[in-house]
Amino acid sequence: MDLNNKVALITGASSGIGKAIAQELDSVGMKLVLTARSQDKLEQLAASLKNAKVLAGAITDAQMPYSLLEFALESYGRLDVVINNAGVMTIGAIEEVDIDSIAQMARLNVEAVYRMAYTTLKHFKKVGSGFLINTSSIAGLKTAPTYGAYNGTKHAVEAFTDALRMELAGTGIKVASVAPGTVDTGLYDNWTQENKDYISSGGVLLPEDISRSVRFILEQPDHVLIPRMLVVPTNQPV
């Protein structure tokens, strides 16, 4: 795909991987719609880019995917790429885990991903083209003690992505996932030192490592699809 002047919608765009993806796609001439909860962070990011518009809000709001689609079409007249990136990571042993936090994680990591995907894919089917990339995780391919609920959300994303890929084969619409290992995004700032040591034991990636991978997936020729890209630190033992 020639990305110049194409329009991409990125969720979770105000920091971390989402912010890096926005910067990477901006560098190749894409027009962007950025969303996250922080209006201030989004506006600061958009001001540093060539052509980006922002719509702040909670992606778990059932109306938000429709609002974002309408906003993209009103702003640019088209939508070519959706990066379903917003997510959170909650872990813990059975005795200590907060069930409400786990349920909120499921709403963000799974339900919001489903809503955004189905809403925008219906539009892609109408126009006969489009590209959806879901941010998954190495945790969507493996499991670990105390990570069970998070593993479950990312396994769901992997299964959902691959089923959509097969359903949409031959339609001109591509679906893929990018599955990062440990990335230095601040996601682990509030973890215990023991958990931090475990997650970073093989080193860490930078958000820019993932954004380059997303660009690589998008830039493949029409007859090529990379349905999943697993990206991990060289020494990651998991």
Residue pairs with C-beta under 8 A, 6 or more apart in sequence:
1 80
1 131
1 218
1 219
1 220
1 222
3 25
3 28
3 29
3 30
3 215
3 218
3 219
4 28
4 29
4 30
5 29
5 30
5 31
6 30
6 31
6 80
6 81
7 30
7 31
7 32
7 33
7 72
7 76
7 78
7 79
7 80
7 81
8 25
8 30
8 31
8 32
8 33
8 80
8 81
8 82
8 83
9 32
9 33
9 35
9 68
9 69
9 72
9 79
9 81
9 82
9 83
9 120
10 18
10 21
10 22
10 25
10 32
10 33
10 34
10 35
10 83
10 85
11 18
11 35
11 36
11 59
11 68
11 83
11 84
11 85
11 86
11 112
11 116
12 18
12 35
12 36
12 59
12 85
12 86
12 87
12 135
13 19
13 21
13 22
13 32
13 34
13 35
13 36
13 42
13 45
13 85
14 34
14 36
14 37
14 38
14 41
14 42
14 45
15 36
15 41
15 185
15 186
16 183
16 185
16 186
16 187
16 207
17 85
17 135
17 180
17 183
17 185
17 207
17 210
17 211
18 34
18 36
18 83
18 85
18 86
19 45
19 207
20 206
20 207
20 208
20 210
20 211
21 83
21 85
21 210
21 211
21 214
22 32
22 34
22 45
22 49
22 52
23 48
23 49
23 208
23 211
24 208
24 211
24 212
24 214
24 215
25 32
25 81
25 211
25 214
25 215
25 218
26 32
26 49
26 50
26 51
26 52
28 215
29 50
30 51
30 81
31 51
31 52
31 76
32 46
32 49
32 51
32 52
32 53
33 52
33 53
33 54
33 55
33 68
33 71
33 72
33 75
33 76
33 79
34 42
34 45
34 46
34 52
34 53
34 54
34 55
35 42
35 54
35 55
35 56
35 57
35 59
35 64
35 68
35 86
36 42
36 56
36 59
36 86
37 56
37 57
37 58
38 56
39 54
39 56
42 54
42 56
43 54
45 52
45 54
46 52
46 53
46 54
53 71
53 75
55 67
55 68
55 71
57 64
57 67
58 64
59 65
59 86
59 108
59 112
59 116
60 104
60 107
60 108
60 111
60 112
62 115
64 112
64 115
65 112
65 115
65 116
65 119
65 120
66 119
68 116
69 79
69 119
69 120
69 123
72 78
72 79
73 79
78 127
79 120
79 123
79 124
79 130
80 129
80 130
80 131
81 130
81 131
81 132
81 133
81 218
82 116
82 117
82 120
82 130
82 131
82 132
82 133
83 133
83 135
83 214
84 113
84 116
84 117
84 132
84 133
84 134
84 135
85 135
86 108
86 112
87 108
87 109
87 113
87 135
87 153
88 104
88 105
88 108
88 109
88 187
89 105
89 150
89 187
89 188
90 97
90 98
90 101
90 102
90 104
90 105
90 149
90 150
91 97
91 146
91 147
91 149
91 150
91 191
91 195
92 98
92 146
93 145
93 146
97 146
97 149
102 149
105 149
105 150
105 153
106 149
106 152
106 153
109 150
109 153
109 154
109 156
109 157
110 153
110 156
110 157
113 134
113 157
113 160
114 160
117 132
117 134
117 160
117 164
120 130
120 132
121 130
121 132
121 164
121 168
121 173
121 175
123 130
124 130
124 132
124 173
125 168
125 171
125 173
128 171
128 172
128 173
129 172
129 173
130 172
130 173
130 174
131 173
131 174
131 175
131 176
131 218
132 164
132 173
132 174
132 175
132 176
133 175
133 176
133 177
133 178
133 214
133 217
133 218
134 157
134 160
134 161
134 175
134 176
134 177
134 178
135 157
135 177
135 178
135 180
135 210
136 154
136 157
136 158
136 161
136 177
136 178
136 179
136 228
137 150
137 154
137 157
137 179
137 180
137 181
138 179
138 180
138 181
138 230
138 232
138 236
138 238
139 147
139 150
139 151
139 154
140 151
140 154
140 155
140 156
140 157
140 158
140 177
140 179
141 155
141 158
141 179
141 230
142 151
142 238
143 151
144 151
144 238
154 179
157 177
158 177
158 179
158 228
161 175
161 176
161 177
161 227
161 228
162 227
162 228
164 175
165 174
165 175
165 176
165 225
165 227
168 174
168 175
174 225
175 227
176 217
176 225
176 226
176 227
176 228
176 229
177 227
177 228
177 229
178 210
178 213
178 214
178 217
178 228
178 229
178 231
179 228
179 229
179 230
179 231
180 205
180 209
180 210
180 231
180 232
181 202
181 205
181 230
181 231
181 232
181 233
181 236
181 238
182 199
182 200
182 202
182 203
182 204
182 205
182 232
182 233
182 236
183 204
183 205
183 206
183 207
183 209
183 210
184 204
184 205
184 206
184 207
185 207
188 195
188 196
188 199
188 200
191 199
201 236
201 237
202 232
202 233
202 234
202 235
202 236
202 237
202 238
203 233
203 234
203 235
203 236
204 233
205 231
205 232
205 233
209 231
210 231
213 229
213 231
216 226
216 229
217 226
217 229
220 226
